[in-house]
Amino acid sequence: MKAKHIIREAGRVAGRTACILMTGTAAAISAVISMTGCAGKGDTPDYSNSKYWYIAKHTQETDEGVADIFYVCSTETTGRVNAEGDTVHFADIDSPADRAALYGEMHGVDSLLCPPNCDFYSPYYRQATIEGLLRDTAQFIERSRKATEDIKRAFDYYMRHLNKGRRFVLAGYSQGGFAVVELLKGLTAEQARQMVAAYIIGYQVTEEDLRYPFILAAQSASDTGVTICYNSVAGTDGAADILSGKTAIGINPANWQTDGTAATYIYDFGGACDTLTARLDTLTHLTVIEGYRGACPLIPFVGKEGNYHCLEIPLYYRSLRENISLRCEGSARVLLR
């Protein structure tokens, strides 16, 4: 589930400077380790402490149409051995190395996806590390559930103290997508009313998930209060069961269609200039990409060529950013009625 080698470059590729209210460099990350409220030894993070947030403000609070993005990172960290000689399978969010790994994705995704009418919030959390996935998929899922408890606490703090009544977008990539599905299951009616949409990137939404009242499949580019879910492959034989094996919904992020209509577009991430065609396979709910000529690392837990999990954001970053903005604007009109 690692996307860091691509996403960390996103800030430089996008060329946009965010107003970072949290740690901005590896040096700054090291500097805050001496602060109180550390969670590196398994302590529950105190989300009233700004060191456990990446926050980028792109708007003024009085701007009409302003919304927030609450983003949950994918798996960016590796296991470690503690002072007692035990292997720890959760991120140490006071460790400079783990913080830098998470920060790289946070900043990259903010730079690529956050439109000018949104602010960006992303919590540092004790995510399950990659080794567990490589050794025992079922155990990794259980660890992800434990990690999601941090996300639930962070979201609760965000809603109580940071949101201030604004509309919000939920978004999560890979393990982060898992966490966002869990957040959706626990939304209150008032929170669901404030939610513009949820983006489950590189993970699945199952039939069981759809039984929850506020998990509704997106059907178009502009519907609101819905859940967007997609997984990308070169062919359906490149699918990974842990990511999409049980998914019950899907939408093509290149044209926001659910009927298999193909979309042709120019892929220009990182200086590329490829003409791609994306179509939704309506049986598997996977987005099938044709024409991609760049590199895509073979992901160990997938073990197959043609799975584009590491490219889920770069493949569609322009479309995603425009779509987030469009849905936010549409949600604003609905609230004004």
C-alpha positions in Angstrom: 0.0 0.0 0.0 3.0 2.3 -0.2 2.5 5.3 -2.5 5.2 7.5 -1.0 7.7 7.3 -3.9 5.2 8.9 -6.2 3.1 11.0 -3.9 6.1 12.6 -2.1 7.0 14.2 -5.5 3.6 15.6 -5.9 4.3 18.9 -4.1 7.2 19.6 -6.4 5.3 18.6 -9.5 2.2 20.6 -8.7 4.4 23.7 -8.0 2.0 25.2 -5.5 3.0 26.4 -2.0 0.7 25.8 0.9 0.5 27.8 4.0 1.6 25.1 6.4 0.5 25.5 10.0 2.3 22.4 11.2 5.7 20.9 10.8 7.1 21.9 7.4 10.5 20.2 7.1 12.3 17.2 8.5 14.2 19.6 10.7 11.0 21.0 12.1 9.7 17.5 12.7 12.8 16.7 14.8 12.4 19.9 16.7 8.9 19.1 18.0 9.8 15.7 19.4 10.8 17.4 22.6 7.2 18.7 23.0 4.9 17.2 25.6 2.1 14.8 24.6 4.2 12.3 22.7 2.6 9.2 21.3 5.7 7.3 20.2 5.5 4.6 22.9 2.0 3.6 22.1 0.3 6.5 23.9 -3.0 7.8 22.5 -2.3 10.9 20.4 -3.7 14.1 21.9 -5.3 15.8 18.9 -5.5 19.1 20.7 -1.8 19.2 20.2 -1.1 20.7 16.8 2.0 18.5 16.3 -0.4 15.7 15.4 -1.9 17.6 12.5 -0.9 18.7 9.0 -3.1 21.7 8.3 -2.9 23.8 5.1 -5.1 26.9 4.9 -5.9 28.0 1.4 -8.9 30.1 2.1 -10.2 32.7 4.4 -13.0 31.6 6.7 -15.3 34.2 5.3 -14.9 33.0 1.7 -18.2 31.9 0.1 -18.2 28.2 -0.7 -15.3 27.3 1.6 -15.0 23.6 2.6 -12.4 21.4 4.3 -10.7 18.2 3.1 -10.1 15.6 5.9 -7.5 13.3 4.4 -6.2 9.9 5.8 -2.8 8.7 4.5 -2.0 5.4 3.0 0.5 3.0 4.5 3.8 4.9 4.6 5.7 3.4 7.5 7.6 0.2 8.3 7.8 -1.8 11.5 10.5 -1.2 14.1 12.1 -3.0 17.1 11.5 -1.2 20.4 13.9 -0.9 23.4 12.6 -4.2 24.8 13.4 -6.0 21.6 9.8 -6.4 20.5 8.7 -5.7 16.9 6.1 -2.9 16.8 3.7 -3.0 13.9 2.3 0.5 14.2 3.8 3.9 13.2 5.6 5.9 15.8 4.2 9.4 15.2 6.8 11.1 17.3 9.6 9.5 15.3 11.3 11.9 12.8 11.4 9.1 10.2 7.7 8.1 10.4 6.6 11.7 10.6 8.6 12.6 7.5 7.0 9.6 5.6 3.5 10.7 6.5 4.2 14.3 5.9 5.5 13.5 2.4 2.2 12.1 1.4 0.1 14.7 3.2 1.9 17.6 1.5 1.9 15.8 -1.9 -1.8 15.1 -1.8 -2.6 18.6 -0.5 -0.6 20.1 -3.4 -2.2 17.8 -6.0 -5.8 17.6 -4.9 -6.8 20.5 -2.7 -8.7 23.2 -4.8 -8.5 26.8 -3.9 -11.9 26.8 -2.2 -10.9 24.2 0.3 -8.6 23.9 3.4 -6.7 20.6 4.1 -6.6 18.7 7.4 -4.7 15.4 7.9 -3.9 13.7 11.2 -0.8 11.9 12.1 -1.9 8.5 13.2 -0.5 5.2 14.4 -1.1 3.4 11.2 -0.5 -0.3 10.7 3.0 -0.8 9.1 3.6 -2.5 5.8 5.3 -5.7 7.2 2.1 -7.0 8.6 0.4 -6.9 5.2 3.2 -8.8 3.6 3.1 -11.6 6.2 -0.6 -11.9 7.2 -3.3 -10.1 5.4 -6.0 -10.8 8.0 -3.8 -9.6 10.9 -3.0 -6.5 8.9 -6.8 -5.7 8.6 -7.2 -6.1 12.3 -4.3 -3.8 13.0 -5.8 -1.3 10.5 -9.0 -1.4 12.6 -6.9 -0.5 15.7 -5.2 2.3 13.8 -8.6 3.6 12.7 -9.4 4.3 16.4 -6.8 7.2 16.1 -8.6 8.5 13.0 -12.0 8.4 14.8 -10.6 10.4 17.7 -8.9 12.8 15.3 -12.2 13.3 13.3 -14.1 13.8 16.5 -11.6 16.5 17.6 -11.8 18.1 14.1 -15.6 18.3 14.2 -15.7 19.7 17.7 -12.9 22.2 17.5 -11.6 22.8 13.9 -14.6 22.4 11.5 -16.6 25.4 12.8 -19.7 24.4 10.8 -18.1 24.2 7.4 -18.8 21.5 4.9 -16.2 18.8 4.5 -14.8 16.2 2.1 -13.6 12.9 3.5 -10.8 11.2 1.6 -8.5 8.3 2.2 -6.0 6.3 0.2 -5.5 2.6 0.6 -5.3 2.0 4.4 -6.7 5.5 4.7 -9.6 4.4 2.5 -10.3 1.6 5.0 -10.4 4.2 7.8 -12.7 6.5 5.9 -15.2 3.7 5.3 -15.2 3.1 9.1 -15.8 6.9 9.7 -18.7 6.8 7.3 -20.3 4.0 9.3 -20.3 6.2 12.4 -21.5 9.5 11.0 -24.3 11.4 12.7 -27.2 12.8 10.6 -25.8 16.3 11.2 -22.3 15.3 10.1 -23.7 13.5 7.0 -25.5 16.8 6.1 -22.2 18.6 6.2 -20.3 16.0 4.2 -19.8 17.0 0.6 -18.6 13.6 -0.5 -16.3 10.8 0.6 -13.4 9.6 -1.7 -12.3 6.0 -1.1 -9.2 5.8 -3.2 -7.6 2.4 -3.9 -9.8 0.5 -1.5 -13.2 -1.1 -1.6 -16.8 -0.5 -0.5 -18.6 -3.8 0.1 -22.3 -4.7 0.0 -22.2 -4.9 3.8 -20.8 -1.3 3.9 -23.7 -0.1 1.7 -26.1 -1.1 4.4 -25.1 1.9 6.5 -27.4 4.9 5.9 -24.7 7.4 4.9 -22.7 5.3 2.5 -24.4 6.0 -0.9 -22.7 5.3 -4.2 -21.8 8.2 -6.4 -23.6 8.2 -9.8 -22.3 11.3 -11.5 -19.7 14.1 -11.3 -21.8 16.4 -9.2 -24.0 14.5 -6.7 -23.3 15.2 -3.1 -23.5 13.3 0.2 -22.1 10.3 -1.8 -19.2 7.9 -1.7 -16.7 7.8 -4.6 -14.8 4.5 -4.9 -12.3 3.4 -7.5 -9.4 1.0 -8.1 -7.2 1.1 -11.2 -5.7 -1.7 -13.3 -4.3 -2.4 -16.7 -6.7 -5.4 -16.9 -9.1 -7.0 -14.5 -6.6 -9.9 -13.9 -4.4 -7.3 -12.1 -6.9 -6.9 -9.3 -5.9 -7.4 -5.7 -8.4 -9.1 -3.4 -7.4 -7.1 -0.3 -8.0 -3.8 -2.2 -11.0 -4.5 -4.4 -12.0 -8.2 -4.2 -15.4 -7.4 -2.5 -16.1 -4.0 -3.9 -19.7 -3.4 -4.8 -19.4 0.0 -6.3 -17.1 1.9 -8.6 -16.9 5.0 -10.7 -14.6 6.1 -13.5 -12.6 9.0 -12.1 -11.7 10.2 -15.6 -15.3 11.0 -16.6 -17.4 10.2 -13.4 -19.5 7.7 -15.3 -20.7 4.3 -13.9 -21.9 2.7 -17.2 -18.6 1.7 -18.8 -18.4 4.8 -21.1 -14.7 5.3 -21.9 -12.8 8.5 -21.4 -9.6 9.5 -23.2 -7.4 12.1 -21.7 -3.8 13.3 -21.5 -1.8 12.1 -18.5 0.9 14.7 -17.7 2.0 13.9 -14.1 5.7 14.4 -13.6 6.3 15.6 -17.2 4.7 12.6 -18.9 2.6 13.1 -22.0 0.6 9.9 -22.5 -2.8 9.6 -24.1 -4.8 7.3 -21.8 -8.2 5.7 -22.0 -10.1 4.8 -18.9 -13.2 2.8 -18.7 -15.2 1.2 -15.9 -15.5 -2.6 -15.9 -19.1 -2.8 -14.7 -18.7 -6.5 -13.5 -15.7 -5.9 -11.2 -16.2 -2.2 -10.7 -12.5 -1.6 -11.6 -11.2 1.2 -13.7 -9.2 -0.2 -16.6 -6.5 2.0 -18.0 -5.1 1.6 -21.5 -2.0 3.5 -22.9 0.0 4.0 -19.7 3.7 3.7 -20.6 5.4 4.8 -17.4 6.8 2.8 -14.5 4.6 1.2 -11.8 6.4 -0.7 -9.1 5.3 -4.3 -8.5 3.6 -4.2 -5.2 4.7 -7.1 -3.0 1.3 -7.8 -1.5 -0.3 -7.8 -4.9 2.4 -9.8 -6.7 0.9 -9.0 -10.1 1.8 -6.8 -13.0 -0.8 -4.4 -14.1 -2.1 -3.2 -10.8 -1.9 0.6 -10.6 -2.4 1.0 -6.9 0.6 3.2 -6.6 -0.8 5.5 -9.3 -4.4 6.0 -8.0 -3.9 9.7 -7.4 -1.3 10.7 -10.1 -3.4 9.1 -12.8 -6.4 11.4 -12.2 -5.1 14.3 -10.1 -6.5 17.0 -12.3 -9.9 15.3 -12.6 -10.0 14.7 -8.8 -9.1 18.3 -7.9 -11.8 19.7 -10.3 -14.3 17.2 -9.1 -13.8 18.0 -5.4 -14.3 21.7 -6.3 -17.4 21.0 -8.3 -19.0 18.9 -5.6 -18.2 21.5 -3.0 -19.9 24.2 -5.1 -22.9 22.0 -5.6 -23.1 21.2 -1.9 -23.1 24.9 -1.1 -26.1 25.5 -3.4 -28.0 22.7 -1.8 -27.4 24.1 1.7 -28.6 27.6 0.6 -32.0 26.2 -0.5 
